[in-house]
Amino acid sequence: MAPFYDSGVCYDSGARYDDVSPPASRKTRMAKPKLNLDQLTYEQKLTQATEIKTKMTGNANFPTPVPTLASYTTLITTATTKHAEWTDAQQVAKIKTVERQNAFAALDAASTQLAGYVEAASGGDAAKIESAGMSVRSDRTPPQVPGQVLNLVLTAGDFPGTLDVAFDPAAGAKSYEVQTSPDPMTESSWVFKQSLAKSSGTIPGLTSGSKVWARVRAVGAAGAGPYSDPAVKVVP
């Protein structure tokens, strides 16, 4: 490449005419349109499309748009119409939802009133009540004391000084009481340790290396059931 006249190379410097390269040309980055369609609401998309159509109409920079502005305008009109129909339908749906709720509230009130009349007029005769198309309430079953907790298992806890406890759920149980005992176990050595809301949990605050016994009973609305068979485990 030949030296440029302003390259700083002198006539008698010894440089050949092809020793100096021309300045590197900079590449111009091609700009690209940005629409962000996945981040726009339907209303924002309509606003954007209308702006595009307006700015491109008669724009000498874009003489033959694809699609044509005529077809693009038709698409804008169709989307605008369908969005307006959807908005109207949503409003109608809200009104209809309230109307349905009110209608069923009135029907429920009337059904309850009729049930009161049938109860009084039937004199508590089940056959007469059923003849009115209504079911007869069953006698309320009193709550039962939960049965014995079964299949109690103790395993090493995730942390030192803890044991995990698991057992079968007991019918009618609202909570479970856990008792522990040091070894050797006696009837008087049991102490309350904690309550559990479900049929598994972790017993904390135990002495690592000690042998610990545990038992569990279910507690329900009618009282506490019998304790499970005890289980034993060495605390990690």
N, C-alpha and C positions, 0 to 999 in steps of 0.2 A: 504494500500500500504506500502511496506517496505521502511525504510530509506535507502538512497544511501550512499555509504561509504564516499562521499565527501559532504554530506548535512550539516555537522556542528553539528550533534546530537551526544552527547557523549554516551558511553556504559551505564553509570549509571545516565543518565539524567531523567529517568522515562518515557521516550517516548516509546510507544509500537511500534513494528516493522512495523505496518500498519498506523502510524500517519502521515507520511510524503509522500506527493504526488510527483510523478516524474515531471520534467519540462514539461510545455505544449509544444506540438509540433507545429510548424508553418505550416500552409497550403500554399502550393505553388500555386500561381495563374496560371491558364491555359492560355497560350498565344493563340491568335487567328489571322488568316491571315487578312490583310487589303488590299482591292482592290481599293476602292474609284471610282468605275466604273461610278457613276452618276456625277463625277466631271472631268472626262477625256474626251478629244476630241477623235475623231475616230483614229487620228494618234497616240495619246498617248496610246489608248487601244491596237493597233496593236504592238506598241513597248513593252508594258507590257506583252502581250500574248507571243510574241517571246522570251522575257527574261525568262518567266516562263517555256516555252517548253525547252529552252536550258539548264536551271539549273536543270530541273527534269529528263532530259535524262540521263540514267545511274546512277541516284541518288539512292544509296542503302537504303536511309531513306524511299523512297516511291516506293517499288517494283511493286505495282499493282495499278497505278493511275486510277481514275474514273472521267471523261471519259478516255479512253486510250490516250496515247500521239499521236498515229497515227490518231485517229479521231480528236483530238484537233488541230493537224497540218493541217488537211484538212479544218477545220473551219477557221483557220488563213489564209490559202491560198484563200478560198472563200471570206472572208471579205476584204482581200487585193485587190483582183480582182474587187470586186464590188465598193470599194472605189475609185480605179483608174478609173473605168468606169464613176462613178459619177463626179469625178474631170474633166475628159475629156468633159463630157456632159455640165458641168457648163461653161467651156471655150467656147465650141461651142455655147451655148446659148448666151453668151456675144457677140460673133461675129455676130450671127444671129440677135440679137437685134439692133446692130449698123447698120447692112445691111438693116433691115426693116425701121429704122428711116431715113436712107439716101434715100431709095426707095420712101417712102411717101413724103419726103421733095421735091424730084424731081417731083413727081406727082402733089403735091400742087402747085409748081411753074408753071408747065405746065397748070394746070387748071386755075390759075390766069391769065396767059398769054392769054389763049383762051377766058376767060371772057372779057378781055380788047378788044380782036378782035371782039367778038360778039357785045359788046356795041357800038363799032365804026361802024361796018358793018350794024347793025340793025337800026341805026339812032334813037335809043330810042324807037322803036316799041315793045311794050310788047309782042304781039303775036309772033313776030319773035324771040325774046329772048327765050320765052318758047318753041318755035319749035326747039331750039338748046339743049333742055334738061336742061335748067337752069331756076331757079326761078327768079322772078322779085322783086327787092327791094321795100318794101313798103315805102310810104312817112314817113319821120321821124316826129313823134308826138312831138310837143313842150312840155316842162315840164309844169305841171299844179300846181297852188297854192294849197297846202294841204287844206282839208276841216276843219271844226271846230272840235276841240278835244271834245270827248263825254265821259260821265260817269266818271267825275273827282271825286275821293274819297280821303279824308284826314283821316288819322288814327294816333294814338299816336306813336311816334318814340321809338326806343329802349333806348334812353338816354334822360335825361331832356333837355328841350329847343329844341327839334326836333319834326318834323312831317313827317310822310311818305306820299308820294303822289303816286297815281296810276290812270291810265286812259286807254282808248282804244287807240291802235296805229292808227295813221292817215296815209292814203295812200300817198306816195310821200314825207314823212317827213324824213329829215336827222338829225334833232335835235328838241328839244322842249325848249321853253322859259317859265320859271316860274316867275310870279309876285305875290307879297304879299301885303296885306293892313292891317293896324290896324283897330280895330273896334271903331267907326262906319266907314263903307266903303263908300267912295265917288269916283267919277271918277278921281279926282286929287290925291287920296291917294295911288294909286298903284305905286309900285317901282319894278324894275327888281331885282330878287333874285338870280337866277342861270339858267344854261343851262343843259339839260339832253340829253344823247345819246339814251335813250330808254324810254319806257312809264311807268317808275316807278323810284322812287328815294327817297332821304331823304332831307328835308329842314332843315339846321342847323341854329344856331345862333338866335333862337327865345327866347322870354322872357317867362319863365315858369309862368303859371297862366293867361296869356293874351289870348284874343280871336283874332285869326288871320284868315283872308280871303286869299284865293289863287285862281289863275286862270292860265291856261296854253294855249299856242298856238304852233302849229307845224310850223317848218321852213323847206322849201324845196328849190330846185334849182330855182324855179320861184318866191320865196319870202315867206313871212309869212302868214299863214291863220288867221282866226278870233279866238279870245280867247274863251275858254270854258266858260260855265256857272260857276260862282264862287262857291266855297265851303268854309265852315267855321268850325273851330275846336278850342277848348281850348287847349293850349300847355301844355303838362305835365311837 
